[in-house]
Amino acid sequence: MPKQRVGRLSGNCVRGIAALFMAQSTMAGAQTVLEEITVTATKREENVQDVSISMTAMTGDMIEAFGFQDALEVFNQIPNVFADEGSFSGALTIRGNATLNPTLAGEGNVALYFDDVYRPQAYYGGNNLLDLERVEVLRGPQGTLFGRNSTSGLVHFISRKPTEEFEGYATLEVGSYDTRIIEAAISGPINDTISGRLAVQYHEDDGFQENLGPAGGDLAKTDRLTGRGHLNFELGERADLLLTVEASDRDDVGKGFHYWGLLDPVTLAQCDAKRIRAGACVGGGGYFGLPAFGDPDLDPEKVYTELDPDNGENSYTLETSTGIARLNYSLTENIGLVSITAYETMSRFFNPDEDASATGVFGGQFQLNDHYSQDSDQFTQELRLEGAHDGLEWTAGFFYFDEDRDATSTVKDFETVQSPDTIVEASTESWAVFGQAAVTLGEQFRLIGGLRYTEDDKETEVLTAGVRGSDELSSTSTDGKIGLEWRPREDWMFYGTISTAFRSGNFNTDLLFGDISLLTSVKPEEVENYEAGFKLKLADGRAIVNGALFYQEVSDKQGISYDNALGAPAARLISIGDAKIQGAELEVLAAPIEQLELSLGVGWLDGEYEAPEDFYLLANFGTGDRAFQGDQYFIDGSSLGASAPEWTVNGVVRYHLPTGDYGASTLQLDFNYRDATEGIGGNDITYSEDRLLTNLRLFWNSPSERWQVEAYVENIFEEEYIDNMYALSGVDYASGNMGRPRWYGVKLGVNF
């Protein structure tokens, strides 16, 4: 059963805006056709328009046709998906249900999958989209078929597989700040029963931020190498075996944090939010008779740090290696067996300057220069039986996950003395059994139901300041889904679903500073989701309209509270309460005339936390008698925070220019709008600004479609915006990351 590339010209992209647009050949200006996209959101191949899940699918050909280079650009074209641009986090949030405790030993609540293999990290790592078949983003809990840690949703990156005929491509991209990106892939048969595919990418730039601190140098630099190889073995008529090996080496210099002083330069009392954002306030060095420090002229390309980026500081390194064996075996004409076995190792290190200054906190009294390292080894095994007969489709399976993770965290403290390291050894063992079935009821209805039972066992051992501690956490969860689909016409579907999922319990393991009492655990976070949606093909197939309404109840929401920051910012892992979230997604894909393609996505969110009335988080320097302690921001009734904008709007407009016999040209405008947000508890100092990012691209394909050229300008209006911002309690500053400046480049590609 050899695998084939899914659709060269993919249009019907459901839910993902990308959808409707053409594959690489579309750049040739051919007539727009909305074709099918085949997805595996239900662990079987289906037309995305037939899947009763609010999801966005984008094929690799679409990604290339759109000129997208990394996962962030894909996420920016998906409603109700928030991707943090910070170099050291890369956290994802879907439908406003954020990961509020991204500890080194923890797991996020957006499940990440790479070629059907679960990856437990709470960040997406800026995946470079190397040689992808497609990306699938599923909104809402996916606890039945995918299981643990999919309470917000799921992202699945699927790579291109070996082909039966020889093919390949190579691209070269150059751009701003000496960007150089080289990518190539080759695929085809080795003999009658074996085929292979090999892909590699190297990405480097010289960084877009200048360090104005004493060490000088440049920050926000990229240096990444990724490679992947597949071998597909046809084992007779009933089976095939796909072996995959992937490795990546990332040696970046992270973005520098920007700095906002919180104190009035005369009274040294905490300023109001508007003055802080305007750069009119300073740090508190005056309390110690030291120079005050501020950054009144914020510039995305200029930062202050005492770290030396040319000497391995402010770095972000990540090394991964993965091996996967996938066996497909047809037991009968209607029943198949799938086995997916995988082993992965990961090692990362980062040491940011989180006080965002060349001076330090309170004029140099202490430095918040963090050092984090993490190493993990994981083994996963999934076995599935799949069948279909007489209007019944079913899947039953077993999943096993085992991970060992080691981590170290520390921060430079008073008088430049390192605070005690926190050294962690954590292990997780989890298994699950699951099943889902869909049965056709008459000509218009289909009923879907599924269950999953999971057992999680976690252990951790911690050493901090010579003090040892340990903890154990065991939990079980039964999650399910029930749904009804109605198809009044061939190309129309309406659906309603109820689904649940859980996020594993977690330990507090980061920055314990010798206080073993901070080693606490929280029980699993659980979600119930109620959803109604529709998927329509209109105007004789020249338009697709997809939408969904949802309501979620989140219980035992996990979070981190920081306090006592004037000494060491003690981190406390807590259940901050419950949350109720409602919202909607709408995507419209259309080809109103032969030359024009349009795509629009809109997301709306509204939610709040529910907690005891006297429950609060601490943040900022503090007003009045709360100075040096931080202000109290009460959780009950609070909005969902910075990663849950009320409105997101995204779009792509492509116009195919008439070029006669000289090939085909396409002009593209794509944009993403994100509404402003405020911090949890109404914290108006650490809010995120609204922003509109607009990109312009021009594509040309040769008449033979062998050669392609792309020229682009991203962030054409030089929008300056704050992507993320926070302020620990009791300190004299807030810090955060600003977005990337205008970026331009040219890309040359060849197919063979």
Helices and strands as residue ranges (DSSP letters): G 24-28, E 38-39, E 46-47, G 48-50, E 55-59, H 60-66, H 71-75, E 81-83, E 92-94, E 110-114, E 117-119, E 132-139, E 153-159, E 167-175, G 176-178, E 179-189, E 194-205, E 209-211, E 218-219, E 222-234, E 239-253, E 258-261, H 273-277, G 285-288, E 302-303, G 309-311, E 315-330, E 335-350, E 370-389, E 392-411, E 422-441, E 445-464, E 467-486, E 492-503, E 506-507, G 516-518, E 521-522, E 525-538, G 539-541, E 543-563, E 570-593, E 596-610, E 616-619, G 624-626, E 631-634, E 647-657, E 664-674, E 677-679, E 683-688, E 691-701, E 707-714, E 722-726, E 733-738, E 743-751
